[in-house]
């Protein structure tokens, strides 16, 4: 296929493959987004046609006409992110910008405080085996304790250390240090046996990302 026959979205999808699975890609004209490719780690839930909001990385690049790279807090999209936006021109006229959006991870915390039957218990990250969403609650399973937390799994993705914790399913985040073995499974591509005997599915939508991070 020659380059001229590639559609604009297809070309951007191909370019997106050059970036990490943790980075979302967006393209905007001077007023609205015209392309968005979400990643597994960060999704601002942008749709083509959405207007550019004041205070976003895209807004700052377009209003300044210059490359912008900075942290944006959760006030606009509900989650914090790091962004880089590069404006582009045609015949010396500003036409829009291209954005790379990456997660903003919370540094400094080393425990998660869970609700147990008689109060609250701070649990070090390293002893947390996995997190599961069920019955509209987030359940946290650690080596000696189990309890609940008000955060969603999506919010936990910005708190938990990225080198240990991986989202493997819409209902699960696992600590890779507590995986005993990985088995193939016809229903979920493969499943994880944790060192406490729990079996956790890895869904099709997360399987390739999970394999890449674990290197198999």
VOPAGU-2260 file (C-alpha; in pm, 1 decimal, decimal comma):
REM VOPAGU-2260
SITE   aa  ch    i         X         Y         Z
SITE  UNK   A    0       0,0       0,0       0,0
SITE  UNK   A    1     148,4     337,7     -94,5
SITE  UNK   A    2     158,5     620,4     157,9
SITE  UNK   A    3     -95,3     828,4     -38,3
SITE  UNK   A    4    -361,3     560,4      11,9
SITE  UNK   A    5    -326,5     553,2     391,0
SITE  UNK   A    6    -612,8     730,9     563,5
SITE  UNK   A    7    -529,6     992,6     826,2
SITE  UNK   A    8    -654,6     781,2    1124,1
SITE  UNK   A    9    -474,1     472,4     992,0
SITE  UNK   A   10    -149,4     663,6     958,5
SITE  UNK   A   11    -183,7     792,8    1314,8
SITE  UNK   A   12    -257,8     442,0    1441,9
SITE  UNK   A   13      63,1     321,6    1278,3
SITE  UNK   A   14     259,9     611,8    1427,5
SITE  UNK   A   15     101,4     533,3    1765,5
SITE  UNK   A   16     260,5     188,2    1757,6
SITE  UNK   A   17     597,7     361,7    1795,6
SITE  UNK   A   18     497,3     487,4    2139,2
SITE  UNK   A   19     471,3     304,5    2469,1
SITE  UNK   A   20     146,0     125,0    2553,7
SITE  UNK   A   21     121,3     371,9    2843,0
SITE  UNK   A   22      84,8     678,4    2619,6
SITE  UNK   A   23    -238,7     801,3    2463,8
SITE  UNK   A   24    -222,3    1000,0    2139,5
SITE  UNK   A   25    -452,6    1284,0    2032,9
SITE  UNK   A   26    -473,4    1533,3    1747,0
SITE  UNK   A   27    -671,2    1857,8    1758,5
SITE  UNK   A   28    -741,2    2144,9    1524,8
SITE  UNK   A   29    -769,0    2490,1    1680,7
SITE  UNK   A   30   -1116,3    2420,8    1822,0
SITE  UNK   A   31   -1175,7    2049,3    1873,4
SITE  UNK   A   32   -1018,7    1704,0    1885,2
SITE  UNK   A   33   -1015,6    1516,5    1555,4
SITE  UNK   A   34    -838,1    1196,3    1660,4
SITE  UNK   A   35    -781,5    1005,4    1985,0
SITE  UNK   A   36    -603,9     674,8    2054,1
SITE  UNK   A   37    -625,1     568,7    2418,0
SITE  UNK   A   38    -367,6     356,3    2599,4
SITE  UNK   A   39    -412,7      92,3    2868,5
SITE  UNK   A   40    -269,0     315,2    3139,9
SITE  UNK   A   41    -431,7     650,9    3071,3
SITE  UNK   A   42    -766,1     734,5    2910,8
SITE  UNK   A   43    -905,6    1088,0    2919,5
SITE  UNK   A   44   -1215,7     958,6    2736,1
SITE  UNK   A   45   -1176,0    1217,8    2461,0
SITE  UNK   A   46   -1394,4    1174,7    2151,8
SITE  UNK   A   47   -1345,7    1329,3    1806,9
SITE  UNK   A   48   -1555,9    1645,1    1803,0
SITE  UNK   A   49   -1503,5    1724,1    2171,4
SITE  UNK   A   50   -1410,7    2091,9    2218,4
SITE  UNK   A   51   -1069,4    2185,2    2352,5
SITE  UNK   A   52   -1112,8    2283,3    2716,6
SITE  UNK   A   53    -936,6    2577,8    2871,9
SITE  UNK   A   54    -645,9    2469,2    3091,9
SITE  UNK   A   55    -566,1    2152,2    2899,4
SITE  UNK   A   56    -230,4    2084,1    2738,6
SITE  UNK   A   57    -390,1    2122,8    2393,2
SITE  UNK   A   58    -535,7    2462,2    2485,0
SITE  UNK   A   59    -199,6    2584,7    2611,0
SITE  UNK   A   60     -16,8    2472,3    2295,2
SITE  UNK   A   61    -271,0    2631,8    2061,5
SITE  UNK   A   62    -299,0    2961,2    2248,1
SITE  UNK   A   63      79,0    2995,5    2280,4
SITE  UNK   A   64     164,7    2851,9    1939,0
SITE  UNK   A   65     455,4    2669,2    2102,0
SITE  UNK   A   66     543,1    2321,8    2228,7
SITE  UNK   A   67     412,7    2264,1    2581,7
SITE  UNK   A   68     508,2    1986,8    2824,6
SITE  UNK   A   69     369,7    1984,6    3178,4
SITE  UNK   A   70     154,4    1822,1    3447,0
SITE  UNK   A   71    -222,7    1882,4    3437,0
SITE  UNK   A   72    -422,5    1817,1    3755,6
SITE  UNK   A   73    -746,4    1620,0    3784,3
SITE  UNK   A   74    -978,0    1923,4    3776,0
SITE  UNK   A   75   -1049,7    1901,8    3402,4
SITE  UNK   A   76   -1077,3    1531,9    3313,5
SITE  UNK   A   77   -1109,9    1380,2    3659,3
SITE  UNK   A   78    -761,9    1225,0    3649,2
SITE  UNK   A   79    -417,2    1387,4    3651,0
SITE  UNK   A   80    -184,5    1345,0    3355,2
SITE  UNK   A   81     145,2    1450,5    3206,4
SITE  UNK   A   82     112,3    1585,6    2854,6
SITE  UNK   A   83     321,8    1708,9    2567,5
SITE  UNK   A   84     159,5    1903,9    2283,5
SITE  UNK   A   85     331,5    2021,0    1966,4
SITE  UNK   A   86     148,8    2271,2    1741,5
SITE  UNK   A   87     160,3    2232,3    1364,4
SITE  UNK   A   88     123,5    2492,8    1089,4
SITE  UNK   A   89      26,1    2502,1     723,0
SITE  UNK   A   90     133,8    2797,6     507,8
SITE  UNK   A   91     244,6    2972,7     826,4
SITE  UNK   A   92    -104,7    2938,1     976,1
SITE  UNK   A   93    -159,3    2748,2    1301,5
SITE  UNK   A   94    -375,9    2443,6    1221,4
SITE  UNK   A   95    -375,8    2249,2    1548,9
SITE  UNK   A   96    -155,5    2029,5    1765,3
SITE  UNK   A   97     -50,4    1670,5    1830,3
SITE  UNK   A   98     -53,9    1541,1    2188,4
SITE  UNK   A   99     117,2    1262,6    2381,5
SITE  UNK   A  100     -62,2    1191,7    2710,9
SITE  UNK   A  101     102,0     983,6    2983,9
SITE  UNK   A  102      -5,3     883,3    3336,4
SITE  UNK   A  103      80,6    1095,6    3638,7
SITE  UNK   A  104     176,2     860,4    3915,3
SITE  UNK   A  105     152,6     951,4    4281,4
SITE  UNK   A  106     488,7     933,5    4454,0
SITE  UNK   A  107     570,1     903,5    4822,2
SITE  UNK   A  108     296,9     671,7    4952,7
SITE  UNK   A  109     398,3     322,3    5060,6
SITE  UNK   A  110      77,3     191,4    5218,9
SITE  UNK   A  111    -289,9     156,5    5138,3
SITE  UNK   A  112    -531,7     187,3    5430,5
SITE  UNK   A  113    -816,7     -62,4    5409,7
SITE  UNK   A  114   -1144,4     -89,1    5598,5
SITE  UNK   A  115   -1157,7    -402,4    5812,7
SITE  UNK   A  116   -1428,7    -527,4    6047,7
SITE  UNK   A  117   -1304,3    -337,4    6354,1
SITE  UNK   A  118   -1150,4     -26,9    6198,8
SITE  UNK   A  119    -882,8      54,6    5941,4
SITE  UNK   A  120    -551,2    -113,2    5868,0
SITE  UNK   A  121    -252,9      39,3    5680,3
SITE  UNK   A  122    -112,4    -227,0    5447,6
SITE  UNK   A  123     232,7    -193,7    5283,7
SITE  UNK   A  124     211,0    -209,0    4904,9
SITE  UNK   A  125     448,6    -505,0    4881,7
SITE  UNK   A  126     219,2    -740,3    5077,2
SITE  UNK   A  127     -93,0    -657,1    4872,4
SITE  UNK   A  128    -161,3    -956,6    4647,4
SITE  UNK   A  129    -440,2    -819,0    4429,7
SITE  UNK   A  130    -738,1    -584,3    4413,4
SITE  UNK   A  131   -1082,0    -682,2    4290,5
SITE  UNK   A  132   -1395,6    -483,6    4215,6
SITE  UNK   A  133   -1716,3    -662,7    4305,6
SITE  UNK   A  134   -2053,9    -560,1    4443,8
SITE  UNK   A  135   -1964,8    -195,0    4374,4
SITE  UNK   A  136   -1670,2    -206,1    4615,9
SITE  UNK   A  137   -1295,3    -239,5    4575,9
SITE  UNK   A  138   -1168,8    -536,9    4776,6
SITE  UNK   A  139    -800,8    -553,9    4866,1
SITE  UNK   A  140    -639,5    -889,0    4943,1
SITE  UNK   A  141    -306,5    -885,2    5127,2
SITE  UNK   A  142     -91,1   -1153,2    5289,4
SITE  UNK   A  143    -263,4   -1140,8    5628,5
SITE  UNK   A  144    -560,6    -910,9    5579,0
SITE  UNK   A  145    -847,3    -840,2    5344,3
SITE  UNK   A  146   -1064,7    -531,0    5340,2
SITE  UNK   A  147   -1230,0    -267,9    5125,1
SITE  UNK   A  148   -1141,9      78,9    4999,8
SITE  UNK   A  149   -1345,2     364,9    4854,0
SITE  UNK   A  150   -1111,3     416,5    4555,7
SITE  UNK   A  151   -1197,2     259,8    4220,8
SITE  UNK   A  152    -944,5      42,7    4037,2
SITE  UNK   A  153    -899,5     328,9    3792,5
SITE  UNK   A  154    -794,8     558,3    4077,4
SITE  UNK   A  155    -563,9     292,3    4220,3
SITE  UNK   A  156    -375,3     278,4    3889,0
SITE  UNK   A  157    -237,5     626,0    3974,9
SITE  UNK   A  158    -144,0     535,2    4333,4
SITE  UNK   A  159       7,7     187,3    4323,9
SITE  UNK   A  160     372,5     141,5    4219,0
SITE  UNK   A  161     372,5      75,9    3845,6
SITE  UNK   A  162     667,2    -164,5    3866,0
SITE  UNK   A  163     464,4    -409,0    4079,1
SITE  UNK   A  164      96,2    -363,1    3999,9
SITE  UNK   A  165     -62,1    -438,1    3661,6
SITE  UNK   A  166    -424,0    -410,5    3549,0
SITE  UNK   A  167    -513,2    -746,1    3394,4
SITE  UNK   A  168    -893,0    -726,5    3379,2
SITE  UNK   A  169   -1162,3    -462,8    3425,8
SITE  UNK   A  170   -1218,6    -614,8    3772,2
SITE  UNK   A  171    -859,6    -692,3    3879,9
SITE  UNK   A  172    -519,8    -536,8    3946,9
SITE  UNK   A  173    -246,5    -780,4    4053,0
SITE  UNK   A  174      88,8    -752,6    4224,7
SITE  UNK   A  175     324,5    -943,2    3993,5
SITE  UNK   A  176     542,3   -1046,3    4291,0
SITE  UNK   A  177     255,7   -1263,4    4416,3
SITE  UNK   A  178     191,1   -1453,4    4091,7
SITE  UNK   A  179     279,5   -1821,1    4140,2
SITE  UNK   A  180     215,8   -1939,4    3784,3
SITE  UNK   A  181      43,4   -1843,5    3458,3
SITE  UNK   A  182    -181,8   -2091,4    3276,4
SITE  UNK   A  183    -354,2   -2081,3    2935,3
SITE  UNK   A  184    -731,6   -2055,9    2953,6
SITE  UNK   A  185    -991,8   -2070,6    2676,6
SITE  UNK   A  186   -1221,1   -1819,4    2843,5
SITE  UNK   A  187    -975,3   -1540,2    2915,9
SITE  UNK   A  188    -661,7   -1611,9    2707,3
SITE  UNK   A  189    -480,7   -1713,8    3029,1
SITE  UNK   A  190    -525,1   -1693,4    3404,0
SITE  UNK   A  191    -299,3   -1626,4    3700,4
SITE  UNK   A  192    -257,1   -1851,1    3999,7
SITE  UNK   A  193    -162,5   -1631,7    4294,0
SITE  UNK   A  194      50,8   -1755,8    4581,7
SITE  UNK   A  195    -257,3   -1775,6    4805,9
SITE  UNK   A  196    -432,4   -2008,4    4560,5
SITE  UNK   A  197    -661,9   -1747,0    4404,3
SITE  UNK   A  198    -715,9   -1772,9    4027,2
SITE  UNK   A  199    -745,2   -1443,6    3840,4
SITE  UNK   A  200    -839,8   -1408,2    3471,9
SITE  UNK   A  201    -649,4   -1193,6    3223,6
SITE  UNK   A  202    -898,0   -1055,6    2972,4
SITE  UNK   A  203    -843,9   -1033,3    2598,7
SITE  UNK   A  204    -822,4    -652,9    2607,5
SITE  UNK   A  205    -532,2    -660,9    2855,8
SITE  UNK   A  206    -354,4    -978,9    2744,6
SITE  UNK   A  207    -102,8    -833,0    2496,0
SITE  UNK   A  208     -16,1    -545,7    2730,9
SITE  UNK   A  209      23,6    -790,1    3020,8
SITE  UNK   A  210     247,1   -1020,2    2815,8
SITE  UNK   A  211     466,0    -728,4    2708,9
SITE  UNK   A  212     516,9    -604,9    3064,8
SITE  UNK   A  213     598,0    -952,5    3197,1
SITE  UNK   A  214     806,0   -1046,7    2893,7
SITE  UNK   A  215     647,5   -1372,1    2774,0
